[in-house]
Amino acid sequence: MSTEPLAWNEQFAGQLVTAKSGNATYYIDRGHGLGVTAYVGVRDPRGSRGFSLGSFRTIEEAKQKCEQHYADAAM
């Protein structure tokens, strides 16, 4: 993965925030009313996989977690 910072895009009036890097897409969803959920989806030759990065109070907290995960994966 690149070491460039993630570029975030808001969709659905800020209910969904996404960032794409290579074969990974980070999602932040605040549409459930129970806080903010962050997860990552990965596409590779074997198919698609996804997993949760956790639940957070704010979008900024979720972005920080995604950015940390992205930085760790780039190492």
BELBEL-V523113 format. One record per residue. N is the residue number from 1. RES is the residue in one letter. SS is DSSP state (2 for helix, 1 for strand, 0 for the rest). Layout:
n=N res=RES ss=SS
n=N res=RES ss=SS
//
This chain:
n=1 res=M ss=0
n=2 res=S ss=0
n=3 res=T ss=0
n=4 res=E ss=0
n=5 res=P ss=0
n=6 res=L ss=0
n=7 res=A ss=0
n=8 res=W ss=0
n=9 res=N ss=1
n=10 res=E ss=1
n=11 res=Q ss=1
n=12 res=F ss=0
n=13 res=A ss=0
n=14 res=G ss=0
n=15 res=Q ss=0
n=16 res=L ss=1
n=17 res=V ss=1
n=18 res=T ss=1
n=19 res=A ss=1
n=20 res=K ss=1
n=21 res=S ss=1
n=22 res=G ss=0
n=23 res=N ss=0
n=24 res=A ss=1
n=25 res=T ss=1
n=26 res=Y ss=1
n=27 res=Y ss=1
n=28 res=I ss=1
n=29 res=D ss=1
n=30 res=R ss=0
n=31 res=G ss=0
n=32 res=H ss=0
n=33 res=G ss=0
n=34 res=L ss=0
n=35 res=G ss=0
n=36 res=V ss=1
n=37 res=T ss=1
n=38 res=A ss=1
n=39 res=Y ss=1
n=40 res=V ss=1
n=41 res=G ss=1
n=42 res=V ss=1
n=43 res=R ss=1
n=44 res=D ss=1
n=45 res=P ss=0
n=46 res=R ss=0
n=47 res=G ss=1
n=48 res=S ss=1
n=49 res=R ss=1
n=50 res=G ss=1
n=51 res=F ss=1
n=52 res=S ss=1
n=53 res=L ss=1
n=54 res=G ss=1
n=55 res=S ss=1
n=56 res=F ss=1
n=57 res=R ss=0
n=58 res=T ss=0
n=59 res=I ss=2
n=60 res=E ss=2
n=61 res=E ss=2
n=62 res=A ss=2
n=63 res=K ss=2
n=64 res=Q ss=2
n=65 res=K ss=2
n=66 res=C ss=2
n=67 res=E ss=2
n=68 res=Q ss=2
n=69 res=H ss=2
n=70 res=Y ss=2
n=71 res=A ss=2
n=72 res=D ss=2
n=73 res=A ss=2
n=74 res=A ss=2
n=75 res=M ss=0
//
